[in-house]
Amino acid sequence: MKPRMTIEQYRAWMEQWRAGRLRRYTSGYQELYETATMYAGDGDVWGWGMSWFFATAHVLHHMTDTDIPAEWQYRHGIGCDGTRWRDDAETDEAASLYESGIVTDADLIAFGDVINRYLDWCRMAGRDY
């Protein structure tokens, strides 16, 4: 799969992000982001990104009527019906934030978009497996 941006474009985007010149996210997005970063300590950037990508997509698929963005290329797996889709800590955290009303559909999509771009960066940097 061809990445959507080059490493130079990504660096420019991150510079804009850090300077606060990109869109502001809601408190629900911030809560989801802060929760996700608590799990980022082991250095497995690809595994962390994939875990949160699928957690976000699973919550959207199972708990909302919102369509998952086509560019995510998400396909629901077999055997993930009922409550079994909530069998990891990341998905359970995301689902709990959504159930509590802290996180909205729009927050999930915004976060998923960022994670999707992050995974593109991981691929470009050779950090995928």
N, C-alpha and C positions, 0 to 999 in steps of 0.2 A: 504494500500500500504506500502510495506517495504521500509524504507529509504535506500538510497544508501551508507550512511556512518554513523558511530556512532558519538556520541557527542564528543568523544575523537579525532576521525579522523577529525571532523570539526574544533575543536580547533587547532589541528596541522596544518591543511590547512590554517586557519586564521593567525597563527603565521608566516607561510611561506609567505602568501600574504602581511602582514604588513611589513615584512622584505624586500619585493621587490624581492623575489626569484622565483616568479611565472611569467608566461608569461606577457609581457608588452602589454597593450592595446593601441589601436589607439586613436587619438584625438577625433574621432567621438564617440568611446565608452565612453571616458571620459566625453564628452559633454552630452551624454545620461544619464550616471551615475549621473552627477552633477544636471541635470534637475530632475531626479527621486528623488534624495535625498531632493530636495526642498519641496517635497510633503510628507515627512516622519515625520512631526512634531506632529501628534496627538496621537502617541503611539500605534496605531493599526497595529502591524507588519504584521499580516496575511493579513489584508485588503490591506495594501500598496503593499505587495508582489504580491497578486493576481491581483490587478489593473494593475501593471506594467507587470506582466506575460502576461495577456490578451492583453494589449496595444501592446506589442512587437509581439505577435503572430498574432494579427489582421493586423498590418502593413505588416508583412511578407506575410500573406495570401492575402491581398487585393492589395498590391502595388508592389510585387516582383514576380519573377518566381522561387524563391528559395523554396525548400522543407523545411517544418518545421520539425525539428528533431523528430523522432518517440518517443524518451524517454520523450519528453514533454507531450505526450498523449493529445495533443490539438485536439479538434473537433470543427469545426466552427458551431456556433449556428444558428438556424433558425431565420429568421426575421432580420438578420444583413446584408442585401444586400444593394446595392446602397451606399448612404453616411451615413446611419444610424449606421454603425459600428464605426463611429468617434464621438460618442455622449458623450464622457467624456473627461475631461481635460487631463488625462494621455495619452490616445490614440491620441488625437489631437496634443499634444506636440511631441510624438514620430513620428507621421506622418509628422509634419512640419519639424522636423529635417531631416527626410529621403528625403522629397521633396526638401529641400534646398541643398542637397548634402553633408551635414555635416556628416550624418550617412549612412553607407553602409549596404548591406545585411549581411556581415561578422560581423559588429558591432552589429547588431540586434541579430544575433545568439549567439555571445559571451555574450552579456548582458542577453539574455534569459536563457542561460545555468547557469549563475551566479544566476539569480533570481530563477530558478528551484531548484538549490542546497539550496538557502536560504529558500525556502518553505519547503524543506525536514527538514532543521534545525528547522523551526517553528513547524512542526509536532512532531519531537522528543522532543521538549521543551514543548509540550502541548499548544502551542499558536495558533493552528488552530481552526476553528469553522465551 
